[in-house]
């Protein structure tokens, strides 16, 4: 069964198991289009398109996502969970 996750609503929110948690951050470059690996509580692993907007002092990356399963504007992820064009594999 495929659901439309385009519109935000509390009914669809899910805990993100690989959320790195809030942290101190800075902007060191322009926002960048990325693909982010999120592990949802009920739906499991999903790769979503998003925009990386902040970098944590420890290397974590803040990715904004418009998926309605994401309760906030985005999520902090460790670099292994974020892919961008030109990233070394």
Long-range contacts (C-beta under 8 A, 24 or more apart in sequence): 5-67, 5-68, 5-69, 6-66, 6-68, 7-68, 8-66, 8-68, 9-68, 10-71, 12-68, 12-69, 13-68, 13-69, 13-70, 13-71, 14-40, 14-41, 14-42, 14-43, 14-69, 15-40, 15-41, 16-40, 16-41, 16-70, 16-75, 17-41, 18-77, 18-78, 18-81, 19-75, 19-76, 19-77, 20-56, 20-60, 20-75, 20-76, 20-77, 20-78, 21-76, 22-76, 23-56, 23-57, 23-58, 23-60, 23-76, 24-56, 24-57, 25-54, 25-55, 25-56, 25-57, 25-60, 25-62, 26-54, 26-55, 26-57, 27-53, 27-54, 27-55, 28-55, 29-55, 32-84, 33-84, 33-85, 34-61, 34-63, 34-82, 34-83, 34-84, 35-82, 35-83, 35-84, 36-63, 36-65, 36-75, 36-77, 36-81, 36-82, 36-83, 37-77, 37-81, 37-82, 37-83, 38-65, 38-67, 38-70, 38-75, 38-77, 38-81, 40-69, 43-69, 50-74, 52-82, 52-84
